[in-house]
Amino acid sequence: MKRLFILLALFVSASCLAQVTEINEGIYQSYFNPALKEPLYVVYQLYQGGGTCSRLKKHFRFTVTRPDTATPKDYAGSGYDEGHLADAEDFASDCVKEAKTFEFFNCLPQTPRLNRGIWKTWETKIRKDSQTKHLLVICGGIYGNKTIGNNVAVPDKCWKIVIDKASNKILYCLLFPNDNSDSVNSTISLDDLKKQLGYELKY
């Protein structure tokens, strides 16, 4: 009987993760899961990222026409940052494009230590690579049972895949624990990463 409950839980979990709404923002594609109120992952292209647009007055915007996303209220007092997937600074050469990154379907709850530490370090490194390479960036979360606010899912881990479009070579496959360790597994294979996701990737 216990085994039956475990199998049922796995089936329900897989069914939940299979619910995906594709949201095309032009500069990125979000594969959003309404049941989690979070994106599973985001895909975007990056070439010569960076710029001078200011982020000081920007905040994530809850989109009224998408009531299934998180809201600022969900994050308030949670201890988690509103962590970008498609990084705002990657599009800072165009303030209209940069503003599109401030949506909750491009956002995951990340610990401040992750968001402002090793995650940001790799964002900066990847943006530097984009000065000479056309990149495809895929990044998202691996979910467990944690939630904040009104049942907004919190990923146990976050991840990034970076592909050189010219050669189709994987430059980086990265797995980050969403905790205070400020660490990353930079040697994980794509196959091993995919085994942990619990959902299919399109890119």
Buried (B, 14 or more C-beta within 10 A) or exposed (E): EEEEEEEEEEEEBEEBBEEBEEBEBEBBBBBBBBBBBBBBBBBBBBEEBBBEBEBEEBEBBBBEEBEBBBBEEBBEEBEBBBBBBBBBBBBBBEBEBBBBBBBBBBBBBBBEBBBBBBBBEBBBEBBEBBEEBEBBBBBBBBBBEEBBBEEBBBBBBBBBBBBBEEEEEEBBBBBBBBEEEBBBBEEBEEEEBBEEBBBEBEE
